[in-house]
């Protein structure tokens, strides 16, 4: 039951984009078309799930037992960078269509602060292994939900008459603000 | 004219290439920590420290780094300075460190720093790289200061914790919450675009 509320909490309430402000760059940069937003979301969910597992293992089996937690930042960023590289090579070999769909987004993910943020939050909140994995999957899906909704709205905005200074980034941020406002409504759903 | 270029290197970070309003880099910490002025200042200083010192180191050892592994090397250098900043904040200012949460370690993935390393420090002399980094840091710092002042003033009626607006003022709690961050930054961005247009005589 606790894992269940952690999962939905990560999607709707503690949404990575709209609550933690992590992953804003792809959220604003890759949200012009629904197709690319879906691919980006899936790629992020995929990498987040693996990152949750690997960073938990690195943290609890290597860094903490040897008292190396001050190396956490360096260790996490290296783990994430090499992980993304491995995932990219693996997908290119095993599933060309999947690579076509999310290939170009994978390198971008290395500098996506949502991934690093996930690793840090898992360590900060002292999640056990199961919680870490559930939190990783939920956060990825939450990111996907936010970026796809954003893309859907922005596709409609193409047709709207936006005042000139607000065009582009300005209106995207205002839309994000209103979305965040709407998502605040979920905060009472789970305790 | 060396003076001229030094001035340009410095000033472009403040206006024409301002990291937040122009390049839209480093948005995550900008939005996340600006709910109080003190957090904005701490974040601005920590980021400036990392940016200036990693630019200094990267531009001084740029010839020693093989081209193929440069990004990985930059990241390790940046991560080392972020670790220093994180430890210092946690040791001397535990309250601020707690308020900023994971955002101090997250400076490591702040695109401003890697962006300046790749676009400027890896191609220019040490002196120019440092001037560029100082300009960019100041641009980032001022943007954070502006955003956090607006949000703290409207969200809790205070500045740096001191009550500024009188008793009559009903705080707009929404400004402290995520939606306030997005909406304030969106409006500031529109204002800055409008101002630039007017300057050009458009």
Interface residues (C-beta under 8 A of the other chain):
Chain A: X18 X19 X20 X21 X22 X23 X24 X25 X28 X70 X71 X72 X73 X74 X77 X78 X81 X111 X112 X113 X116 X117 X120 X121 X124 X163 X165 X166 X169 X170 X171 X172 X173 X174 X176 X177 X178 X180 X181 X184
Chain B: X24 X25 X27 X28 X29 X31 X32 X72 X75 X76 X79 X80 X82 X83 X86 X87 X101 X102 X105 X106 X108 X109 X110 X111 X114 X174 X177 X178 X179 X180 X181 X182 X183 X185 X186 X187 X189 X190 X191 X193 X194 X197
